[in-house]
Amino acid sequence: MRERRRVKKQMSNPTQLVINEAEGIGVLDGLASVQLRRVDTLLLRGFAHVSKAMHLRPGMISCLGLIVAHPGISQKDIAARTGRDKSIIVSLIDSLEERGWATRTRSKVDHRRYELRPTAEGERRLEELARDIRELEGGMLAGVTPQDLEQLFHLLQKMHHSCVSFLKNQPKS
C-alpha cells in the first residue's frame, strides 16, 4: 500500500519523469498515435499543473480560447470543435461565467442559440495562461529547435486534416 501511494505521488508531480525515455515499446514504436500519446501524456502533466494552480477544470482553457478567438461562437460549435458533449460544455461555460471570464447571451437571430463572448478579464486570464503554458513548454521542449517545432505544427495540422477527412468518409454506424 505504501508503495502505491509513492508511485501515485510521483505520477502527479510533473517535474518527475516517470517514463524512461530510452525504453522503447517494441512493435508500437512505429505508430504515430503511440508516439503522439507518449508526448501528449508528458505535456498534459505540465499543462495540468498550470491549470490546477489556477483551479481550472479540464476543458475551460480550450473553451475560453475558442470564445476569445471567435466572439459570438455558440455552445454547440464549441462542443463540435472540442469533441466534447454539449452538457459538459454548458457546465464549463457556467464556470467561465461565474469567474467573470465570459458572457452568454441569446442570439437575436436564432433564439435557440447562445452567443459566447469574452470579458476583458477573460482575455487577460487567457493571455496569462498562454504565457504560463508557453513558459512550461519552452522548458519541456528545450531540446527541440524552433524550426523543428514549426515543422511539427505543420505536420500535426496535416495529420488532423487527414484524420478528419478519413472519419467524415466513414459509414455512419
C-alpha positions in Angstrom: 0.0 0.0 0.0 2.8 2.4 0.9 4.4 1.6 -2.5 1.2 2.6 -4.3 1.0 5.9 -2.6 4.6 6.7 -3.5 4.0 5.8 -7.2 0.8 7.9 -7.3 2.6 10.8 -5.8 5.4 10.6 -8.4 2.9 10.4 -11.2 1.1 13.5 -10.1 4.3 15.5 -9.9 5.0 17.0 -13.4 8.6 17.7 -12.5 9.5 14.0 -12.1 9.9 12.0 -15.3 8.3 8.6 -14.6 8.8 7.2 -18.1 12.3 6.1 -19.1 12.8 7.7 -22.5 15.4 5.2 -23.5 12.9 2.3 -23.2 11.1 1.5 -26.5 7.8 -0.1 -26.6 8.6 -2.6 -29.3 6.4 -3.0 -32.4 4.3 0.0 -31.3 7.3 2.4 -31.6 6.5 2.9 -35.3 2.9 4.0 -34.7 2.2 7.8 -34.9 -0.7 7.5 -32.4 1.5 5.9 -29.8 4.3 8.4 -30.2 1.9 11.3 -30.1 0.2 9.8 -27.0 3.6 9.5 -25.2 4.5 13.2 -25.8 0.9 14.2 -25.1 0.9 12.5 -21.7 4.0 14.3 -20.6 2.9 17.7 -21.9 -0.5 17.2 -20.3 1.1 16.6 -16.9 2.7 20.0 -17.1 -0.5 21.6 -18.5 -2.5 20.1 -15.6 0.0 21.6 -13.2 -0.7 25.1 -14.6 -4.5 24.5 -14.7 -4.5 23.2 -11.2 -2.6 26.2 -9.9 -5.5 28.4 -11.1 -8.2 25.9 -10.0 -9.4 25.3 -13.6 -11.4 22.3 -14.7 -10.2 20.4 -17.8 -11.6 22.0 -20.9 -12.0 25.5 -19.5 -8.9 26.8 -21.2 -9.9 25.4 -24.6 -13.4 26.9 -24.3 -12.1 30.3 -23.3 -9.5 30.2 -26.1 -12.3 29.5 -28.6 -14.5 32.2 -27.2 -11.7 34.8 -27.4 -10.7 33.7 -30.9 -14.4 33.6 -32.1 -16.6 36.0 -30.2 -20.2 35.1 -30.7 -19.4 31.4 -31.0 -22.2 29.1 -29.8 -22.0 26.3 -27.2 -22.9 23.8 -29.9 -19.9 25.0 -32.1 -17.6 24.7 -29.1 -18.8 21.2 -28.5 -18.2 20.3 -32.1 -14.7 21.8 -32.2 -13.6 20.2 -29.0 -15.3 16.9 -29.4 -16.9 17.2 -26.0 -20.5 16.5 -25.0 -22.8 19.6 -25.1 -23.8 19.1 -21.5 -20.1 19.3 -20.4 -19.6 22.5 -22.5 -22.6 24.1 -20.7 -21.0 23.3 -17.4 -17.7 24.7 -18.5 -19.3 27.9 -19.8 -21.2 28.2 -16.4 -17.8 28.1 -14.7 -16.3 30.7 -17.1 -19.4 33.0 -16.5 -19.1 32.5 -12.7 -15.5 33.7 -12.8 -16.5 36.7 -15.0 -14.4 35.5 -17.9 -17.2 35.1 -20.5 -20.8 36.1 -21.1 -23.6 34.1 -22.6 -26.5 35.8 -24.3 -29.3 34.6 -26.5 -28.8 35.2 -30.2 -31.0 37.9 -31.7 -31.1 35.9 -34.9 -31.8 32.4 -33.5 -33.3 32.4 -30.0 -32.4 28.7 -29.5 -28.7 29.7 -29.8 -26.5 31.3 -27.1 -23.6 33.6 -28.2 -20.5 33.5 -26.1 -18.2 36.5 -25.7 -15.1 37.0 -23.6 -14.9 39.7 -21.0 -11.8 41.9 -20.6 -10.9 39.8 -17.6 -11.3 36.6 -19.6 -9.0 37.9 -22.3 -6.4 38.9 -19.7 -6.6 35.5 -18.0 -6.2 33.7 -21.3 -3.1 35.7 -22.1 -1.7 34.9 -18.6 -2.5 31.2 -19.1 -0.9 31.1 -22.5 2.2 32.8 -21.2 2.5 30.2 -18.4 1.9 27.3 -20.7 4.4 28.7 -23.3 7.0 29.0 -20.5 6.3 25.5 -19.4 6.5 24.1 -23.0 9.7 26.1 -23.5 11.4 24.2 -20.7 9.9 20.8 -21.6 10.7 21.3 -25.3 14.1 22.9 -24.9 15.8 20.2 -26.9 13.6 21.0 -29.9 14.6 23.8 -32.3 12.1 26.5 -33.4 12.4 25.1 -36.9 11.6 21.6 -35.7 8.5 22.9 -33.9 7.3 24.8 -36.9 7.6 21.7 -39.0 5.9 19.7 -36.3 2.9 22.1 -36.1 2.6 21.9 -39.9 2.7 18.1 -39.8 0.2 18.0 -37.0 -2.2 20.2 -38.9 -1.9 17.9 -42.0 -2.4 14.9 -39.8 -5.5 16.5 -38.2 -7.0 17.4 -41.6 -6.3 13.8 -42.9 -7.9 12.2 -39.8 -11.0 14.5 -40.1 -11.3 13.7 -43.8 -11.0 10.0 -43.2 -13.5 10.0 -40.4 -16.0 12.1 -42.4 -16.0 9.5 -45.1 -16.6 6.5 -42.8 -20.1 4.9 -42.9 -22.3 6.0 -40.1 -22.9 3.2 -37.6 
